[in-house]
Amino acid sequence: MRKNMTIPGLRKPLTRTHQKYGVAGVAALGAAALALSLAPNDSGAETEDVSAAPVAVTSATGERQIKDVHAGITDQLAQADQRAKDAEAKLKAEQAAKAKKAAAAKAKAKADAEAKAEAKKKAEAKAKADREAKPAANRSVARKPVYANNLDGWIREALAVMKEKGIPGSYEGIHRNIIRESAGDPQAINNWDINAINGVPSKGLLQVIPPTFQTYHVEGTSWDIYDPVANITAACNYAADRYGSMDNVNSAY
């Protein structure tokens, strides 16, 4: 075992603790002295400071040096701890942002899927309705009669239109008046009676003048006064308004 050291001028010998502090102080102060001795001069060259005097080392100086080291370590630990906390907070914020973004993407995907499903449902419903309506339309077309392009066919088609529009008249009444007025010629025109003299000659199967045809024209038929069905329906519409029905007409009307 080493004995306690005794330094001249001290009343008591240095204990091992004092020796420890002393060595640390000497080391620190020695480094400081070396740094000062190597301080650059005005010319930039390093010179030895020969005027530096020996530094006295005491236990108080050593303790102060140790405290400074401890304070530096404590400060570094505190800074490291703060950096760790900051990194943890940043990581949590990034994770929260990612979670929020993922939730928004999930919600959007769900909404898109629901919208797509709804659109598909509507499309299927429309397709079903179209499929159901198509046979009905085909049946309606199939039931629509095809009329002959002659006097009999014209009268029968005109009667179908009149029935739909609520215009009275019978096959016999229409046929009788057509034979008297035009003998069944849809292009017939009267160029000699008073109407012709007044510039509005009677035309068509039932010899209708243009103003009467325009006034009593039946919707859904041609605007051509010579069209057989349009001429018959307009004349019957006029006769219904003035005489109650074409069946009541037995002479020029």
Backbone torsions as a table, in degrees:
resi	resn	phi	psi	omega
1	MET	NA	134.1	177.7
2	ARG	-77.5	146.6	178.6
3	LYS	-87.2	161.5	176.8
4	ASN	-63.8	142.3	179.0
5	MET	-84.1	150.6	176.8
6	THR	-122.8	126.0	179.1
7	ILE	-103.9	132.9	179.6
8	PRO	-55.9	136.9	178.5
9	GLY	98.0	-13.0	178.4
10	LEU	-97.3	140.2	-179.6
11	ARG	-74.4	-37.5	-178.2
12	LYS	-113.7	151.3	176.1
13	PRO	-69.7	154.2	178.7
14	LEU	-75.6	132.8	174.7
15	THR	-79.8	174.5	178.8
16	ARG	-62.2	-36.6	178.1
17	THR	-63.7	-46.1	178.8
18	HIS	-61.1	-39.6	179.0
19	GLN	-60.3	-43.8	-179.4
20	LYS	-59.9	-50.3	178.2
21	TYR	-60.6	-40.1	-177.4
22	GLY	-64.5	-43.2	179.4
23	VAL	-62.4	-44.2	178.7
24	ALA	-61.3	-42.0	-179.5
25	GLY	-65.9	-41.3	-180.0
26	VAL	-62.8	-41.5	-179.6
27	ALA	-62.9	-45.5	-178.6
28	ALA	-65.5	-46.0	-177.8
29	LEU	-70.0	-33.0	177.3
30	GLY	-63.5	-40.8	178.1
31	ALA	-64.1	-39.7	179.1
32	ALA	-64.9	-41.5	-180.0
33	ALA	-64.9	-39.2	179.2
34	LEU	-64.1	-40.1	178.9
35	ALA	-64.1	-41.2	179.5
36	LEU	-68.0	-37.9	-178.9
37	SER	-68.0	-25.1	179.9
38	LEU	-98.6	13.4	-179.3
39	ALA	-62.8	136.4	-178.6
40	PRO	-67.9	144.9	175.5
41	ASN	-88.2	-170.8	-177.0
42	ASP	-62.6	-28.4	-177.1
43	SER	-84.6	-5.8	178.8
44	GLY	95.4	-9.8	-178.9
45	ALA	-87.5	144.8	179.3
46	GLU	-81.2	131.3	179.1
47	THR	-129.9	153.2	-179.7
48	GLU	-82.1	130.6	179.8
49	ASP	-83.5	95.3	-176.5
50	VAL	-74.7	-11.6	-178.2
51	SER	-87.5	-4.2	-177.7
52	ALA	-65.9	130.2	-178.4
53	ALA	-93.9	153.5	177.5
54	PRO	-57.6	142.3	-178.1
55	VAL	-100.5	130.3	178.4
56	ALA	-77.8	134.0	-178.3
57	VAL	-107.0	128.2	178.9
58	THR	-126.6	164.7	177.9
59	SER	-65.7	-31.9	179.6
60	ALA	-65.5	-38.8	178.5
61	THR	-64.4	-42.8	178.4
62	GLY	-61.7	-43.3	179.1
63	GLU	-63.7	-38.7	179.3
64	ARG	-65.4	-39.0	177.6
65	GLN	-63.8	-42.7	-179.7
66	ILE	-64.5	-42.1	177.9
67	LYS	-61.1	-40.1	179.0
68	ASP	-64.0	-40.2	178.0
69	VAL	-63.5	-45.7	178.3
70	HIS	-59.5	-42.9	-180.0
71	ALA	-63.1	-40.6	178.9
72	GLY	-64.1	-41.9	178.9
73	ILE	-65.3	-43.1	178.8
74	THR	-60.2	-42.3	179.6
75	ASP	-65.0	-40.6	178.2
76	GLN	-64.9	-40.7	177.7
77	LEU	-63.2	-40.9	179.1
78	ALA	-63.8	-42.0	178.4
79	GLN	-64.7	-41.5	177.8
80	ALA	-63.5	-40.4	178.2
81	ASP	-63.9	-40.3	179.6
82	GLN	-66.5	-39.9	177.5
83	ARG	-63.1	-39.1	178.3
84	ALA	-64.4	-42.1	177.8
85	LYS	-63.3	-42.8	179.4
86	ASP	-62.6	-41.9	179.4
87	ALA	-64.3	-40.3	179.1
88	GLU	-65.0	-42.5	178.8
89	ALA	-63.8	-40.6	178.9
90	LYS	-64.1	-42.2	179.4
91	LEU	-62.6	-43.6	178.5
92	LYS	-62.3	-41.2	179.1
93	ALA	-63.8	-41.6	178.6
94	GLU	-64.9	-41.3	178.5
95	GLN	-64.2	-39.9	178.5
96	ALA	-65.0	-40.8	179.2
97	ALA	-64.3	-41.8	178.6
98	LYS	-63.9	-41.7	179.4
99	ALA	-63.6	-41.2	178.6
100	LYS	-63.8	-42.7	179.8
101	LYS	-65.0	-41.0	179.2
102	ALA	-65.0	-39.6	179.0
103	ALA	-65.2	-40.4	179.0
104	ALA	-64.9	-41.3	179.0
105	ALA	-64.9	-39.2	179.2
106	LYS	-65.0	-43.5	179.3
107	ALA	-63.6	-40.9	179.4
108	LYS	-65.2	-42.6	179.4
109	ALA	-62.5	-38.6	178.9
110	LYS	-65.5	-44.7	179.2
111	ALA	-63.2	-41.8	178.6
112	ASP	-63.2	-41.2	-179.9
113	ALA	-64.9	-41.1	179.0
114	GLU	-65.5	-41.6	179.0
115	ALA	-64.5	-41.1	179.0
116	LYS	-64.3	-41.5	179.2
117	ALA	-64.7	-40.0	179.6
118	GLU	-66.0	-42.3	178.3
119	ALA	-63.5	-39.8	178.4
120	LYS	-64.4	-40.7	179.5
121	LYS	-62.5	-45.0	179.0
122	LYS	-64.2	-41.5	179.9
123	ALA	-63.2	-41.0	178.9
124	GLU	-65.6	-40.6	179.0
125	ALA	-64.2	-41.2	179.2
126	LYS	-65.6	-42.6	179.6
127	ALA	-62.2	-39.4	179.2
128	LYS	-65.3	-44.0	178.8
129	ALA	-62.1	-40.0	178.9
130	ASP	-64.7	-40.3	179.4
131	ARG	-64.4	-38.3	-179.9
132	GLU	-72.7	-33.7	-178.2
133	ALA	-76.7	-29.8	-176.0
134	LYS	-62.1	-47.5	177.4
135	PRO	-61.4	-37.9	178.9
136	ALA	-63.8	-41.2	178.6
137	ALA	-65.4	-40.5	179.2
138	ASN	-64.4	-39.1	178.2
139	ARG	-65.2	-38.3	179.6
140	SER	-64.5	-42.0	178.7
141	VAL	-64.8	-39.6	-178.8
142	ALA	-66.0	-32.9	-178.6
143	ARG	-79.1	-17.1	-178.5
144	LYS	-67.7	122.3	-176.0
145	PRO	-71.9	152.0	175.0
146	VAL	-105.9	119.5	-175.5
147	TYR	-94.5	145.8	178.2
148	ALA	-71.2	147.6	179.7
149	ASN	-87.7	66.7	176.9
150	ASN	-152.1	-178.4	-174.9
151	LEU	-59.2	-42.7	179.5
152	ASP	-62.2	-44.4	179.8
153	GLY	-66.0	-38.0	-179.4
154	TRP	-65.2	-43.6	-179.8
155	ILE	-64.7	-43.3	-178.0
156	ARG	-66.5	-40.2	177.4
157	GLU	-65.8	-40.3	178.4
158	ALA	-63.1	-40.0	178.6
159	LEU	-63.6	-35.9	177.5
160	ALA	-65.0	-42.4	178.3
161	VAL	-65.6	-43.6	-179.1
162	MET	-62.8	-37.7	178.5
163	LYS	-64.1	-42.6	179.0
164	GLU	-63.5	-36.8	-177.2
165	LYS	-92.4	-5.1	178.8
166	GLY	79.0	30.2	179.5
167	ILE	-98.8	124.1	-177.5
168	PRO	-73.8	159.1	178.1
169	GLY	149.6	153.5	-179.8
170	SER	-123.1	164.7	178.1
171	TYR	-59.3	-45.5	-177.9
172	GLU	-62.0	-45.7	-178.4
173	GLY	-63.8	-41.4	-179.9
174	ILE	-68.7	-48.0	-177.4
175	HIS	-60.3	-43.6	-178.9
176	ARG	-59.9	-46.5	-178.0
177	ASN	-71.7	-32.3	176.6
178	ILE	-64.5	-45.6	-179.3
179	ILE	-61.2	-40.3	-179.9
180	ARG	-69.4	-41.3	-173.3
181	GLU	-80.8	-41.2	-173.0
182	SER	-137.0	-0.9	-177.0
183	ALA	59.4	23.6	176.2
184	GLY	86.5	12.5	179.6
185	ASP	-95.5	110.8	-178.0
186	PRO	-67.6	-15.4	179.8
187	GLN	-98.6	9.2	-177.4
188	ALA	-64.2	144.6	178.2
189	ILE	-145.9	137.3	-179.6
190	ASN	-99.3	113.4	-177.8
191	ASN	-107.1	13.8	-174.3
192	TRP	-127.2	-18.9	-176.6
193	ASP	-78.6	-175.2	-176.9
194	ILE	-61.0	-34.0	178.9
195	ASN	-65.0	-40.8	178.2
196	ALA	-65.1	-41.0	178.5
197	ILE	-60.5	-35.1	180.0
198	ASN	-83.2	1.2	176.0
199	GLY	88.8	9.1	178.7
200	VAL	-129.6	72.9	-176.3
201	PRO	-64.9	150.8	177.0
202	SER	-74.8	142.6	-174.5
203	LYS	-139.2	154.4	171.2
204	GLY	86.8	-174.0	-175.7
205	LEU	-56.6	-42.8	-176.9
206	LEU	-109.0	19.8	173.1
207	GLN	47.6	66.5	179.0
208	VAL	-99.6	135.7	176.4
209	ILE	-80.3	151.0	-176.0
210	PRO	-52.1	-44.9	-179.5
211	PRO	-60.8	-39.0	179.1
212	THR	-67.2	-41.4	178.8
213	PHE	-60.2	-43.7	-179.6
214	GLN	-64.2	-40.7	-176.9
215	THR	-70.8	-40.7	-173.6
216	TYR	-106.2	16.5	177.9
217	HIS	-56.2	137.3	-179.0
218	VAL	-97.2	126.3	-178.4
219	GLU	-57.7	138.6	-180.0
220	GLY	98.0	-9.6	178.5
221	THR	-107.4	170.1	-177.7
222	SER	-68.2	154.3	174.8
223	TRP	-91.3	6.0	177.3
224	ASP	-84.7	117.3	-176.6
225	ILE	-62.9	-23.1	179.3
226	TYR	-84.6	-9.1	178.2
227	ASP	-65.0	125.1	-173.7
228	PRO	-55.7	-50.4	-177.2
229	VAL	-67.0	-42.9	179.7
230	ALA	-63.3	-39.7	-179.5
231	ASN	-66.9	-44.4	-178.3
232	ILE	-64.9	-47.6	-175.5
233	THR	-66.6	-38.9	179.1
234	ALA	-66.2	-42.6	179.7
235	ALA	-64.3	-41.9	179.4
236	CYS	-68.3	-34.1	177.6
237	ASN	-65.4	-41.8	177.0
238	TYR	-65.3	-45.7	-178.9
239	ALA	-62.8	-37.6	178.9
240	ALA	-65.2	-37.5	-178.8
241	ASP	-71.4	-36.6	-175.3
242	ARG	-96.7	-35.3	-174.2
243	TYR	-119.0	-4.3	-179.0
244	GLY	96.6	-31.1	178.5
245	SER	-176.5	154.5	174.8
246	MET	-63.9	-22.7	178.2
247	ASP	-64.2	-21.0	-178.8
248	ASN	-89.0	-1.4	-178.5
249	VAL	-96.3	125.9	-178.9
250	ASN	-128.8	8.4	179.9
251	SER	-158.5	-171.0	179.0
252	ALA	-55.3	137.7	-175.1
253	TYR	-129.2	NA	NA
